[in-house]
Amino acid sequence: MPVRRLVVPERVPVLAGWEDLAEREERTGIHPGDPIMLSPDCRIDELLSLFFCRSAFARLAMGTKRSYTDDYRLFFDFLWGRGKAWSEATADDLWDFEDWRTRSPRNPGRVGGARWNRGLAALTHLYRWAVRHGYVATNPIEMRERLGQYGEVTETPAAQAKNARASNVHWMTPRMFRLWANVGLRGHTAEGLVAEGWTGRLEDRNTAFADLLFCSGLRLGEGASLLTVELPATALDGGKFYPARLGRAVTKSKKARTFYVSARVLVQIESYLQAGRAAAIRRAQARDLYGTLPGLKIVTKVTGHSRKVLHWHDQHGAEGRTPLTDAAAEERMTLFAPGPAGPEPMWVWLTEAGLPFRPASWENVFRGASRRCRDVLGGVMSEPPFATPHSARHSFALYMLVVLHHVMDQRLGLTPEERRDYRLLYGDPWRMVQDLLGHSEITTTRDRYLAPVADLQLRSLLSDPDPDQPDAAERSDDRVTSLLARLARESEGIQDFHDAVISS
């Protein structure tokens, strides 16, 4: 029997002769995280590469880039099956793709109107650019004119779906979210006990982040890219919520805004900073991991109060300044503060190795928690809880709307005239929620985030108990819980459970 031998061939470095690749990419406009698309025959389309790095696409948020690239891949694969490149698409191809994507029984993965419209927006983005620069003779996306909100004439794709209700929008009552977090992130059993063998790996980080999104309404990218200097400091005034400021560069609207963190969640985050996060940093420092990171910047001081500026120097001694509000996520991951044992990341959320945890990776954390809820609770609940980072934001919006209406109508006991004056002074609850979410249009808040109550009269829900009852204040929290439970029963898409089924 022949003896097997391991032969190690002489290897040539893959990038031999390309030592200046990073500089070449920088000159071309290619940045870390930019998409690269390969055709089925493993070719790179230079026009697509140009579009990704030299058009308005390059200025989109990272999550939008990822979503749009998935949409391009689906349409390009559809065209490839017809023997066409993306630049050869016709209007008939687009309409056939729309039929296959949304209605065809041959497609087991059909999508709804909102999902189709997102893909159509991505394709419109690409083909408008291609036509404008002469790379494509005719736009395959037919347009139609319509009157805008202020009487102006605008163009929209003729293939835009009218039934654009977001099918992936879900809400959770606070008690349902607690159940999801306890089982999915804390390892509880259906009986509420910690499961045997549960190690609690990264539990403090994951629970603190999930609770942050649920209590603040932050978007995934906003909460995931926070720096330690942006966290509000707790005070001894017994407050329930503390304000903090989001940088312009990490928001979807590119406008800075204030957000609020509950005292309870802030304590959770501080516990994570002092325990799990500190341990990860010590491990990384022991391996000298930070000293080898490319692009690392040491922040030597932070100046300013309302407009903070980070003063830093890089590994080569070059000095610079970055306004905190202008620091995008990629730059934030390179920012470190000097510590007693070496540099420490300013990025709040870290991996076990002590490196910044990328925002997109949180989706896997939420998926894993929902999967565990399904496995553990499937035998005792017909619909075990599931959550995504964005559903936490939707749930915050619903909860805040109910609470604000409750405060206005019950806790304050306002007459109709007083309620009108209150709104003139402080704003309508819908507007307050809009501001907390950072929406530019109230219609987004009403039609998408708060769809369960769009057709309900909250006033009728709040008709009792009588605010003059002596125990009304004490029953406030229970009242909000019962209101949300009723909304869950009467509306579609709100996750809740009956006390008789399972207790949180």
Rosetta blueprint (number, residue, H / E / L):
1 M L
2 P L
3 V L
4 R L
5 R L
6 L L
7 V L
8 V L
9 P L
10 E L
11 R L
12 V L
13 P L
14 V L
15 L L
16 A L
17 G L
18 W L
19 E L
20 D L
21 L H
22 A H
23 E H
24 R H
25 E H
26 E H
27 R H
28 T H
29 G L
30 I L
31 H L
32 P L
33 G L
34 D L
35 P L
36 I L
37 M L
38 L E
39 S L
40 P L
41 D L
42 C L
43 R L
44 I E
45 D L
46 E H
47 L H
48 L H
49 S H
50 L H
51 F H
52 F H
53 C H
54 R H
55 S L
56 A H
57 F H
58 A H
59 R H
60 L L
61 A L
62 M H
63 G H
64 T H
65 K H
66 R H
67 S H
68 Y H
69 T H
70 D H
71 D H
72 Y H
73 R H
74 L H
75 F H
76 F H
77 D H
78 F H
79 L H
80 W H
81 G L
82 R L
83 G L
84 K L
85 A L
86 W H
87 S H
88 E H
89 A L
90 T L
91 A H
92 D H
93 D H
94 L H
95 W H
96 D H
97 F H
98 E H
99 D H
100 W H
101 R H
102 T H
103 R L
104 S L
105 P L
106 R L
107 N L
108 P L
109 G L
110 R L
111 V L
112 G L
113 G H
114 A H
115 R H
116 W H
117 N H
118 R H
119 G H
120 L H
121 A H
122 A H
123 L H
124 T H
125 H H
126 L H
127 Y H
128 R H
129 W H
130 A H
131 V H
132 R H
133 H L
134 G L
135 Y L
136 V L
137 A L
138 T L
139 N L
140 P L
141 I L
142 E L
143 M E
144 R E
145 E E
146 R E
147 L E
148 G L
149 Q L
150 Y L
151 G L
152 E L
153 V E
154 T E
155 E E
156 T E
157 P E
158 A L
159 A L
160 Q L
161 A L
162 K L
163 N L
164 A L
165 R L
166 A L
167 S L
168 N L
169 V L
170 H L
171 W E
172 M E
173 T L
174 P H
175 R H
176 M H
177 F H
178 R H
179 L H
180 W H
181 A H
182 N H
183 V H
184 G H
185 L L
186 R L
187 G L
188 H E
189 T L
190 A L
191 E L
192 G L
193 L L
194 V E
195 A L
196 E L
197 G L
198 W L
199 T L
200 G L
201 R L
202 L L
203 E H
204 D H
205 R H
206 N H
207 T H
208 A H
209 F H
210 A H
211 D H
212 L H
213 L H
214 F H
215 C H
216 S H
217 G L
218 L L
219 R L
220 L H
221 G H
222 E H
223 G H
224 A H
225 S L
226 L L
227 L E
228 T H
229 V H
230 E H
231 L L
232 P L
233 A L
234 T L
235 A L
236 L L
237 D L
238 G L
239 G L
240 K L
241 F E
242 Y E
243 P E
244 A E
245 R E
246 L E
247 G L
248 R H
249 A H
250 V H
251 T L
252 K L
253 S L
254 K L
255 K L
256 A L
257 R E
258 T E
259 F E
260 Y E
261 V E
262 S E
263 A H
264 R H
265 V H
266 L H
267 V H
268 Q H
269 I H
270 E H
271 S H
272 Y H
273 L H
274 Q H
275 A L
276 G H
277 R H
278 A H
279 A H
280 A H
281 I H
282 R H
283 R H
284 A H
285 Q H
286 A H
287 R L
288 D L
289 L L
290 Y H
291 G H
292 T H
293 L L
294 P L
295 G L
296 L L
297 K E
298 I E
299 V E
300 T E
301 K E
302 V E
303 T E
304 G L
305 H L
306 S L
307 R L
308 K L
309 V E
310 L E
311 H E
312 W E
313 H E
314 D E
315 Q L
316 H L
317 G L
318 A L
319 E E
320 G E
321 R E
322 T E
323 P E
324 L H
325 T H
326 D H
327 A L
328 A L
329 A H
330 E H
331 E H
332 R H
333 M L
334 T L
335 L E
336 F E
337 A E
338 P E
339 G E
340 P L
341 A L
342 G E
343 P E
344 E E
345 P E
346 M L
347 W E
348 V L
349 W L
350 L E
351 T L
352 E L
353 A L
354 G L
355 L L
356 P E
357 F L
358 R L
359 P H
360 A H
361 S H
362 W H
363 E H
364 N H
365 V H
366 F H
367 R H
368 G H
369 A H
370 S H
371 R H
372 R H
373 C H
374 R H
375 D H
376 V H
377 L H
378 G L
379 G L
380 V L
381 M L
382 S L
383 E L
384 P L
385 P L
386 F L
387 A L
388 T L
389 P H
390 H H
391 S H
392 A H
393 R H
394 H H
395 S H
396 F H
397 A H
398 L H
399 Y H
400 M H
401 L H
402 V H
403 V H
404 L H
405 H H
406 H H
407 V H
408 M H
409 D H
410 Q H
411 R H
412 L L
413 G L
414 L L
415 T L
416 P H
417 E H
418 E H
419 R H
420 R H
421 D H
422 Y H
423 R H
424 L H
425 L H
426 Y H
427 G L
428 D L
429 P H
430 W H
431 R H
432 M H
433 V H
434 Q H
435 D H
436 L H
437 L H
438 G L
439 H L
440 S L
441 E L
442 I H
443 T H
444 T H
445 T H
446 R H
447 D H
448 R H
449 Y H
450 L L
451 A H
452 P H
453 V H
454 A H
455 D L
456 L L
457 Q L
458 L H
459 R H
460 S H
461 L H
462 L L
463 S L
464 D L
465 P L
466 D L
467 P L
468 D L
469 Q L
470 P L
471 D L
472 A L
473 A L
474 E L
475 R L
476 S H
477 D H
478 D H
479 R H
480 V H
481 T H
482 S H
483 L H
484 L H
485 A H
486 R H
487 L H
488 A H
489 R H
490 E H
491 S L
492 E L
493 G L
494 I E
495 Q E
496 D L
497 F L
498 H L
499 D L
500 A L
501 V L
502 I L
503 S L
504 S L
